């Protein structure tokens, strides 16, 4: 075989490998985009300007007011004033209450995008937005810088993790096996949370096909971060295996109050029943002890933007 033939063969192999890689990446992005636009009801533009600013709004309804009516009013006010609401979710369960925030049983959450931080500040001051916010008992805004490239890379990172697990013959994490004796803790707060978690497993309209967990994260010590990396690694393995995972990730930016978080992450799971089954599984209970954070808010929500 001549040198020219070897070079040609190598070029063909390289081209085929490149086409396979491009096809795999395209397929991965399309299936995550299908989840985003379908069950997650997420209207996030894939591309946007470098100054774009995102805000997660936690809302508590005033007594006697309707969830859909108040959420619709706030969404229309934000979009009428120049913002874009990309996600709306009804709170199903607050798994972790942040020590930096008041212990409020929030009713719903919005994720909004603005052309810039200043545009958000200006929008918030507009009369229609101020009026819609005043109709709520309480509302808290958490800013986020959501890098375009990082979020576009997330599905690719999950694909790479899945390839690695397949090549190393990592055991399947799903289907889940229920942990014996769940819940093990005996304190009233944990028992109540476990009872509400089990309620998520029952069929329901909102959250049946998708659930989004809103996380505000404050990192702990170096030892805690090392242990937490083990937890995150196993969770990413599950997400890569079952085709779900982060839909929004970014650096936290304080826009009101003095709470200081490091990151914000909104993570998609294929339904509240799936999440409940996972949380009560041997897989999750085995790694939960490695979840080590300085502080965190974790709220399980059910998408409902398309209903508004």
C-alpha atoms as a printed R data frame, in Angstrom:
    type eleno elety resid chain resno       x      y      z
1   ATOM     1    CA   UNK     A     1   0.000  0.000  0.000
2   ATOM     2    CA   UNK     A     2   1.520  3.318 -1.104
3   ATOM     3    CA   UNK     A     3   1.888  6.428  1.025
4   ATOM     4    CA   UNK     A     4  -0.823  8.196 -0.970
5   ATOM     5    CA   UNK     A     5  -3.265  5.371 -0.332
6   ATOM     6    CA   UNK     A     6  -2.548  5.469  3.403
7   ATOM     7    CA   UNK     A     7  -3.126  9.228  3.506
8   ATOM     8    CA   UNK     A     8  -6.358  8.865  1.556
9   ATOM     9    CA   UNK     A     9  -7.600  6.093  3.865
10  ATOM    10    CA   UNK     A    10  -6.748  8.138  6.924
11  ATOM    11    CA   UNK     A    11  -8.573 11.158  5.478
12  ATOM    12    CA   UNK     A    12 -11.677  9.053  4.777
13  ATOM    13    CA   UNK     A    13 -11.637  7.644  8.313
14  ATOM    14    CA   UNK     A    14 -11.188 11.131  9.767
15  ATOM    15    CA   UNK     A    15 -14.042 12.484  7.628
16  ATOM    16    CA   UNK     A    16 -16.352  9.638  8.675
17  ATOM    17    CA   UNK     A    17 -15.479 10.151 12.335
18  ATOM    18    CA   UNK     A    18 -16.128 13.879 11.996
19  ATOM    19    CA   UNK     A    19 -19.515 13.282 10.350
20  ATOM    20    CA   UNK     A    20 -20.488 10.787 13.052
21  ATOM    21    CA   UNK     A    21 -19.481 13.284 15.768
22  ATOM    22    CA   UNK     A    22 -21.423 16.098 14.105
23  ATOM    23    CA   UNK     A    23 -24.443 13.835 13.720
24  ATOM    24    CA   UNK     A    24 -24.290 12.742 17.363
25  ATOM    25    CA   UNK     A    25 -23.976 16.319 18.644
26  ATOM    26    CA   UNK     A    26 -26.840 17.478 16.405
27  ATOM    27    CA   UNK     A    27 -29.051 14.597 17.570
28  ATOM    28    CA   UNK     A    28 -28.231 15.380 21.204
29  ATOM    29    CA   UNK     A    29 -29.097 19.060 20.826
30  ATOM    30    CA   UNK     A    30 -32.335 18.277 18.999
31  ATOM    31    CA   UNK     A    31 -33.632 15.925 21.668
32  ATOM    32    CA   UNK     A    32 -32.850 18.404 24.444
33  ATOM    33    CA   UNK     A    33 -34.441 21.174 22.375
34  ATOM    34    CA   UNK     A    34 -37.524 18.957 21.962
35  ATOM    35    CA   UNK     A    35 -37.750 18.608 25.746
36  ATOM    36    CA   UNK     A    36 -37.246 22.356 26.223
37  ATOM    37    CA   UNK     A    37 -39.910 23.432 23.742
38  ATOM    38    CA   UNK     A    38 -42.290 20.561 24.603
39  ATOM    39    CA   UNK     A    39 -42.842 19.303 28.159
40  ATOM    40    CA   UNK     A    40 -40.655 21.930 29.864
41  ATOM    41    CA   UNK     A    41 -42.547 24.782 28.100
42  ATOM    42    CA   UNK     A    42 -39.306 26.758 28.039
43  ATOM    43    CA   UNK     A    43 -39.062 29.658 25.575
44  ATOM    44    CA   UNK     A    44 -35.370 30.413 26.068
45  ATOM    45    CA   UNK     A    45 -33.729 31.719 22.860
46  ATOM    46    CA   UNK     A    46 -30.686 29.621 22.020
47  ATOM    47    CA   UNK     A    47 -28.630 32.709 21.101
48  ATOM    48    CA   UNK     A    48 -28.704 36.199 22.588
49  ATOM    49    CA   UNK     A    49 -26.480 39.207 23.203
50  ATOM    50    CA   UNK     A    50 -23.513 39.150 25.597
51  ATOM    51    CA   UNK     A    51 -25.150 41.689 27.923
52  ATOM    52    CA   UNK     A    52 -28.350 39.680 28.358
53  ATOM    53    CA   UNK     A    53 -29.446 39.365 31.974
54  ATOM    54    CA   UNK     A    54 -31.650 36.678 33.508
55  ATOM    55    CA   UNK     A    55 -33.753 36.926 36.655
56  ATOM    56    CA   UNK     A    56 -35.426 34.164 38.662
57  ATOM    57    CA   UNK     A    57 -38.474 35.522 40.507
58  ATOM    58    CA   UNK     A    58 -39.919 33.581 43.453
59  ATOM    59    CA   UNK     A    59 -43.533 34.571 44.084
60  ATOM    60    CA   UNK     A    60 -45.923 34.084 46.994
61  ATOM    61    CA   UNK     A    61 -49.620 34.613 46.279
62  ATOM    62    CA   UNK     A    62 -51.724 36.936 48.401
63  ATOM    63    CA   UNK     A    63 -54.511 35.120 50.289
64  ATOM    64    CA   UNK     A    64 -57.560 34.420 48.141
65  ATOM    65    CA   UNK     A    65 -55.853 35.089 44.792
66  ATOM    66    CA   UNK     A    66 -55.644 32.687 41.860
67  ATOM    67    CA   UNK     A    67 -52.324 31.191 40.757
68  ATOM    68    CA   UNK     A    68 -52.954 31.379 37.014
69  ATOM    69    CA   UNK     A    69 -54.491 34.848 37.139
70  ATOM    70    CA   UNK     A    70 -51.646 36.374 39.145
71  ATOM    71    CA   UNK     A    71 -48.906 34.597 37.189
72  ATOM    72    CA   UNK     A    72 -50.520 35.630 33.889
73  ATOM    73    CA   UNK     A    73 -50.738 39.236 35.049
74  ATOM    74    CA   UNK     A    74 -47.054 39.313 36.008
75  ATOM    75    CA   UNK     A    75 -45.940 37.621 32.777
76  ATOM    76    CA   UNK     A    76 -47.918 40.062 30.621
77  ATOM    77    CA   UNK     A    77 -46.594 43.043 32.569
78  ATOM    78    CA   UNK     A    78 -42.952 41.920 32.189
79  ATOM    79    CA   UNK     A    79 -43.300 41.194 28.478
80  ATOM    80    CA   UNK     A    80 -45.264 44.388 27.868
81  ATOM    81    CA   UNK     A    81 -42.426 46.337 29.474
82  ATOM    82    CA   UNK     A    82 -39.696 44.801 27.316
83  ATOM    83    CA   UNK     A    83 -38.656 41.626 29.138
84  ATOM    84    CA   UNK     A    84 -39.186 38.041 28.006
85  ATOM    85    CA   UNK     A    85 -40.464 35.313 30.322
86  ATOM    86    CA   UNK     A    86 -38.786 32.072 29.300
87  ATOM    87    CA   UNK     A    87 -40.074 29.753 32.046
88  ATOM    88    CA   UNK     A    88 -42.934 29.659 34.540
89  ATOM    89    CA   UNK     A    89 -43.383 26.893 37.095
90  ATOM    90    CA   UNK     A    90 -45.795 26.091 39.898
91  ATOM    91    CA   UNK     A    91 -44.029 25.171 43.124
92  ATOM    92    CA   UNK     A    92 -44.622 21.531 44.049
93  ATOM    93    CA   UNK     A    93 -42.137 21.127 46.885
94  ATOM    94    CA   UNK     A    94 -39.346 23.133 48.465
95  ATOM    95    CA   UNK     A    95 -36.768 20.462 49.113
96  ATOM    96    CA   UNK     A    96 -34.261 22.814 50.740
97  ATOM    97    CA   UNK     A    97 -34.888 26.196 52.337
98  ATOM    98    CA   UNK     A    98 -32.016 28.629 52.088
99  ATOM    99    CA   UNK     A    99 -30.705 30.002 55.369
100 ATOM   100    CA   UNK     A   100 -30.172 33.319 53.582
101 ATOM   101    CA   UNK     A   101 -33.798 33.760 52.541
102 ATOM   102    CA   UNK     A   102 -37.013 33.999 54.580
103 ATOM   103    CA   UNK     A   103 -38.692 30.573 55.027
104 ATOM   104    CA   UNK     A   104 -41.496 31.357 52.573
105 ATOM   105    CA   UNK     A   105 -43.621 28.626 50.990
106 ATOM   106    CA   UNK     A   106 -43.305 30.090 47.483
107 ATOM   107    CA   UNK     A   107 -46.194 29.403 45.048
108 ATOM   108    CA   UNK     A   108 -44.577 29.883 41.638
109 ATOM   109    CA   UNK     A   109 -41.392 30.932 39.872
110 ATOM   110    CA   UNK     A   110 -40.632 32.887 36.711
111 ATOM   111    CA   UNK     A   111 -37.386 33.040 34.748
112 ATOM   112    CA   UNK     A   112 -37.131 36.208 32.656
113 ATOM   113    CA   UNK     A   113 -34.564 37.503 30.184
114 ATOM   114    CA   UNK     A   114 -33.686 41.162 29.628
115 ATOM   115    CA   UNK     A   115 -31.324 42.858 27.154
116 ATOM   116    CA   UNK     A   116 -29.131 44.001 30.069
117 ATOM   117    CA   UNK     A   117 -29.005 44.443 33.842
118 ATOM   118    CA   UNK     A   118 -30.076 48.052 33.415
119 ATOM   119    CA   UNK     A   119 -33.024 46.990 31.251
120 ATOM   120    CA   UNK     A   120 -34.176 44.738 34.090
121 ATOM   121    CA   UNK     A   121 -33.885 47.579 36.601
122 ATOM   122    CA   UNK     A   122 -35.861 49.883 34.286
123 ATOM   123    CA   UNK     A   123 -38.524 47.250 33.613
124 ATOM   124    CA   UNK     A   124 -39.062 46.598 37.298
125 ATOM   125    CA   UNK     A   125 -39.814 50.292 37.899
126 ATOM   126    CA   UNK     A   126 -42.480 50.538 35.198
127 ATOM   127    CA   UNK     A   127 -45.998 51.069 36.601
128 ATOM   128    CA   UNK     A   128 -47.564 47.920 35.100
129 ATOM   129    CA   UNK     A   129 -44.785 45.713 36.447
130 ATOM   130    CA   UNK     A   130 -44.770 47.400 39.842
131 ATOM   131    CA   UNK     A   131 -48.559 46.962 40.027
132 ATOM   132    CA   UNK     A   132 -48.377 43.253 39.145
133 ATOM   133    CA   UNK     A   133 -45.674 42.701 41.756
134 ATOM   134    CA   UNK     A   134 -47.720 44.590 44.359
135 ATOM   135    CA   UNK     A   135 -50.594 42.127 43.803
136 ATOM   136    CA   UNK     A   136 -48.453 39.374 45.330
137 ATOM   137    CA   UNK     A   137 -47.880 38.815 49.016
138 ATOM   138    CA   UNK     A   138 -44.168 38.516 48.444
139 ATOM   139    CA   UNK     A   139 -41.687 38.332 45.565
140 ATOM   140    CA   UNK     A   140 -37.925 37.848 45.524
141 ATOM   141    CA   UNK     A   141 -35.651 38.340 42.508
142 ATOM   142    CA   UNK     A   142 -32.351 36.505 41.989
143 ATOM   143    CA   UNK     A   143 -30.186 37.648 39.109
144 ATOM   144    CA   UNK     A   144 -28.134 35.355 36.896
145 ATOM   145    CA   UNK     A   145 -25.507 35.758 34.180
146 ATOM   146    CA   UNK     A   146 -26.315 32.846 31.832
147 ATOM   147    CA   UNK     A   147 -23.410 32.375 29.360
148 ATOM   148    CA   UNK     A   148 -24.522 31.288 25.897
149 ATOM   149    CA   UNK     A   149 -21.586 28.979 25.204
150 ATOM   150    CA   UNK     A   150 -21.761 27.249 28.594
151 ATOM   151    CA   UNK     A   151 -25.429 26.430 28.168
152 ATOM   152    CA   UNK     A   152 -24.978 25.278 24.571
153 ATOM   153    CA   UNK     A   153 -22.187 22.994 25.766
154 ATOM   154    CA   UNK     A   154 -24.260 21.290 28.489
155 ATOM   155    CA   UNK     A   155 -25.953 18.696 26.223
156 ATOM   156    CA   UNK     A   156 -22.586 17.928 24.616
157 ATOM   157    CA   UNK     A   157 -21.009 17.385 28.044
158 ATOM   158    CA   UNK     A   158 -23.828 14.992 28.935
159 ATOM   159    CA   UNK     A   159 -23.314 13.128 25.658
160 ATOM   160    CA   UNK     A   160 -19.604 12.813 26.394
161 ATOM   161    CA   UNK     A   161 -20.401 11.485 29.871
162 ATOM   162    CA   UNK     A   162 -22.770  8.916 28.398
163 ATOM   163    CA   UNK     A   163 -20.134  7.738 25.912
164 ATOM   164    CA   UNK     A   164 -17.618  7.384 28.737
165 ATOM   165    CA   UNK     A   165 -20.041  5.354 30.870
166 ATOM   166    CA   UNK     A   166 -20.842  3.050 27.952
167 ATOM   167    CA   UNK     A   167 -17.181  2.496 27.108
168 ATOM   168    CA   UNK     A   168 -16.337  1.762 30.763
169 ATOM   169    CA   UNK     A   169 -19.395 -0.498 31.167
170 ATOM   170    CA   UNK     A   170 -20.778  1.541 34.059
171 ATOM   171    CA   UNK     A   171 -23.844 -0.190 35.564
172 ATOM   172    CA   UNK     A   172 -27.206  1.338 34.683
173 ATOM   173    CA   UNK     A   173 -28.571  3.715 37.303
174 ATOM   174    CA   UNK     A   174 -32.148  3.291 36.097
175 ATOM   175    CA   UNK     A   175 -34.630  1.675 36.738
176 ATOM   176    CA   UNK     A   176 -34.521  2.774 40.359
177 ATOM   177    CA   UNK     A   177 -34.745  0.469 43.335
178 ATOM   178    CA   UNK     A   178 -36.631  1.900 46.311
179 ATOM   179    CA   UNK     A   179 -34.455  2.395 49.387
180 ATOM   180    CA   UNK     A   180 -35.561  0.260 52.304
181 ATOM   181    CA   UNK     A   181 -36.983  2.137 55.267
182 ATOM   182    CA   UNK     A   182 -37.322  5.462 53.450
183 ATOM   183    CA   UNK     A   183 -37.345  7.966 55.071
184 ATOM   184    CA   UNK     A   184 -34.836  7.089 57.740
185 ATOM   185    CA   UNK     A   185 -34.924 10.452 59.561
186 ATOM   186    CA   UNK     A   186 -37.429 10.899 62.358
187 ATOM   187    CA   UNK     A   187 -37.645 14.693 62.766
188 ATOM   188    CA   UNK     A   188 -41.061 16.208 61.876
189 ATOM   189    CA   UNK     A   189 -39.748 18.506 59.122
190 ATOM   190    CA   UNK     A   190 -38.062 15.641 57.271
191 ATOM   191    CA   UNK     A   191 -41.113 13.394 57.653
192 ATOM   192    CA   UNK     A   192 -43.372 16.124 56.277
193 ATOM   193    CA   UNK     A   193 -41.056 16.702 53.315
194 ATOM   194    CA   UNK     A   194 -40.939 12.961 52.660
195 ATOM   195    CA   UNK     A   195 -44.734 12.798 52.712
196 ATOM   196    CA   UNK     A   196 -44.984 15.641 50.202
197 ATOM   197    CA   UNK     A   197 -42.321 13.961 48.099
198 ATOM   198    CA   UNK     A   198 -44.385 10.784 47.978
199 ATOM   199    CA   UNK     A   199 -47.385 12.855 46.877
200 ATOM   200    CA   UNK     A   200 -45.401 13.893 43.795
201 ATOM   201    CA   UNK     A   201 -45.430 10.265 42.661
202 ATOM   202    CA   UNK     A   202 -49.205 10.356 42.219
203 ATOM   203    CA   UNK     A   203 -50.567 11.200 38.744
204 ATOM   204    CA   UNK     A   204 -51.297 14.906 38.261
205 ATOM   205    CA   UNK     A   205 -51.786 17.280 35.363
206 ATOM   206    CA   UNK     A   206 -49.010 19.754 36.196
207 ATOM   207    CA   UNK     A   207 -45.633 18.104 36.467
208 ATOM   208    CA   UNK     A   208 -46.651 14.766 34.991
209 ATOM   209    CA   UNK     A   209 -44.261 14.964 32.024
210 ATOM   210    CA   UNK     A   210 -41.665 17.436 33.282
211 ATOM   211    CA   UNK     A   211 -40.383 18.978 36.485
212 ATOM   212    CA   UNK     A   212 -37.791 21.722 36.802
213 ATOM   213    CA   UNK     A   213 -35.787 22.049 40.018
214 ATOM   214    CA   UNK     A   214 -34.745 25.631 40.756
215 ATOM   215    CA   UNK     A   215 -31.438 25.731 42.644
216 ATOM   216    CA   UNK     A   216 -29.686 28.691 44.263
217 ATOM   217    CA   UNK     A   217 -26.263 27.418 45.311
218 ATOM   218    CA   UNK     A   218 -23.686 28.706 47.791
219 ATOM   219    CA   UNK     A   219 -20.524 26.598 47.795
220 ATOM   220    CA   UNK     A   220 -19.083 25.335 51.054
221 ATOM   221    CA   UNK     A   221 -15.529 24.681 52.169
222 ATOM   222    CA   UNK     A   222 -12.937 22.984 49.987
223 ATOM   223    CA   UNK     A   223 -13.703 19.641 51.661
224 ATOM   224    CA   UNK     A   224 -17.422 20.135 51.064
225 ATOM   225    CA   UNK     A   225 -16.815 21.044 47.430
226 ATOM   226    CA   UNK     A   226 -14.754 17.911 46.929
227 ATOM   227    CA   UNK     A   227 -17.511 15.692 48.322
228 ATOM   228    CA   UNK     A   228 -20.176 17.602 46.410
229 ATOM   229    CA   UNK     A   229 -18.279 16.958 43.173
230 ATOM   230    CA   UNK     A   230 -18.795 13.228 43.740
231 ATOM   231    CA   UNK     A   231 -22.545 13.786 44.155
232 ATOM   232    CA   UNK     A   232 -22.747 15.986 41.059
233 ATOM   233    CA   UNK     A   233 -20.731 13.455 39.053
234 ATOM   234    CA   UNK     A   234 -23.169 10.633 39.811
235 ATOM   235    CA   UNK     A   235 -26.173 12.853 39.106
236 ATOM   236    CA   UNK     A   236 -24.678 13.894 35.772
237 ATOM   237    CA   UNK     A   237 -24.212 10.219 34.963
238 ATOM   238    CA   UNK     A   238 -27.908  9.583 35.601
239 ATOM   239    CA   UNK     A   239 -28.905 12.628 33.558
240 ATOM   240    CA   UNK     A   240 -26.712 11.535 30.651
241 ATOM   241    CA   UNK     A   241 -28.221  8.062 30.805
242 ATOM   242    CA   UNK     A   242 -31.854  9.211 30.924
243 ATOM   243    CA   UNK     A   243 -31.606 12.346 28.735
244 ATOM   244    CA   UNK     A   244 -32.458 15.085 31.204
245 ATOM   245    CA   UNK     A   245 -30.408 17.619 33.139
246 ATOM   246    CA   UNK     A   246 -29.582 21.354 33.390
247 ATOM   247    CA   UNK     A   247 -31.631 23.690 31.210
248 ATOM   248    CA   UNK     A   248 -30.217 26.909 32.672
249 ATOM   249    CA   UNK     A   249 -26.917 27.466 34.465
250 ATOM   250    CA   UNK     A   250 -25.199 30.692 35.368
251 ATOM   251    CA   UNK     A   251 -23.419 32.836 37.904
252 ATOM   252    CA   UNK     A   252 -25.662 34.246 40.620
253 ATOM   253    CA   UNK     A   253 -26.006 38.027 40.833
254 ATOM   254    CA   UNK     A   254 -27.621 39.652 43.874
255 ATOM   255    CA   UNK     A   255 -30.210 42.241 42.809
256 ATOM   256    CA   UNK     A   256 -32.028 42.715 46.123
257 ATOM   257    CA   UNK     A   257 -31.358 41.992 49.765
258 ATOM   258    CA   UNK     A   258 -28.032 40.608 50.961
259 ATOM   259    CA   UNK     A   259 -28.261 36.900 50.079
260 ATOM   260    CA   UNK     A   260 -25.014 35.795 48.446
261 ATOM   261    CA   UNK     A   261 -25.209 32.754 46.155
262 ATOM   262    CA   UNK     A   262 -22.544 31.499 43.762
263 ATOM   263    CA   UNK     A   263 -24.615 29.817 41.055
264 ATOM   264    CA   UNK     A   264 -28.145 29.351 39.791
265 ATOM   265    CA   UNK     A   265 -29.215 26.146 38.051
266 ATOM   266    CA   UNK     A   266 -32.596 25.054 36.702
267 ATOM   267    CA   UNK     A   267 -32.535 21.305 36.166
268 ATOM   268    CA   UNK     A   268 -35.054 19.305 34.122
269 ATOM   269    CA   UNK     A   269 -36.398 15.905 35.163
270 ATOM   270    CA   UNK     A   270 -38.921 13.921 33.074
271 ATOM   271    CA   UNK     A   271 -41.821 14.421 35.476
272 ATOM   272    CA   UNK     A   272 -42.524 14.884 39.171
273 ATOM   273    CA   UNK     A   273 -43.254 11.139 39.610
274 ATOM   274    CA   UNK     A   274 -39.809 10.356 38.161
275 ATOM   275    CA   UNK     A   275 -38.178 12.816 40.555
276 ATOM   276    CA   UNK     A   276 -40.038 11.333 43.527
277 ATOM   277    CA   UNK     A   277 -39.028  7.820 42.517
278 ATOM   278    CA   UNK     A   278 -35.408  8.919 42.166
279 ATOM   279    CA   UNK     A   279 -35.340 10.700 45.539
280 ATOM   280    CA   UNK     A   280 -36.605  7.573 47.311
281 ATOM   281    CA   UNK     A   281 -34.231  5.230 45.483
282 ATOM   282    CA   UNK     A   282 -31.169  3.366 46.657
283 ATOM   283    CA   UNK     A   283 -29.168  5.211 43.981
284 ATOM   284    CA   UNK     A   284 -30.038  8.656 45.374
285 ATOM   285    CA   UNK     A   285 -29.938  7.811 49.050
286 ATOM   286    CA   UNK     A   286 -26.461  6.321 48.568
287 ATOM   287    CA   UNK     A   287 -25.010  9.529 47.098
288 ATOM   288    CA   UNK     A   288 -27.086 12.076 49.052
289 ATOM   289    CA   UNK     A   289 -24.558 12.230 51.877
290 ATOM   290    CA   UNK     A   290 -22.016 13.655 49.429
291 ATOM   291    CA   UNK     A   291 -24.248 16.627 48.651
292 ATOM   292    CA   UNK     A   292 -22.309 19.216 50.627
293 ATOM   293    CA   UNK     A   293 -23.166 22.896 50.135
294 ATOM   294    CA   UNK     A   294 -22.675 26.016 52.189
295 ATOM   295    CA   UNK     A   295 -26.299 26.974 51.539
296 ATOM   296    CA   UNK     A   296 -28.951 26.168 48.964
297 ATOM   297    CA   UNK     A   297 -32.525 26.722 47.884
298 ATOM   298    CA   UNK     A   298 -34.013 23.802 45.961
299 ATOM   299    CA   UNK     A   299 -37.584 24.106 44.686
300 ATOM   300    CA   UNK     A   300 -39.315 21.486 42.540
301 ATOM   301    CA   UNK     A   301 -41.630 23.145 40.021
302 ATOM   302    CA   UNK     A   302 -44.120 22.071 37.372
303 ATOM   303    CA   UNK     A   303 -44.041 23.940 34.017
304 ATOM   304    CA   UNK     A   304 -47.154 25.989 33.174
305 ATOM   305    CA   UNK     A   305 -46.030 28.896 30.962
306 ATOM   306    CA   UNK     A   306 -48.059 27.630 27.992
307 ATOM   307    CA   UNK     A   307 -51.190 27.787 30.167
308 ATOM   308    CA   UNK     A   308 -50.833 31.530 30.783
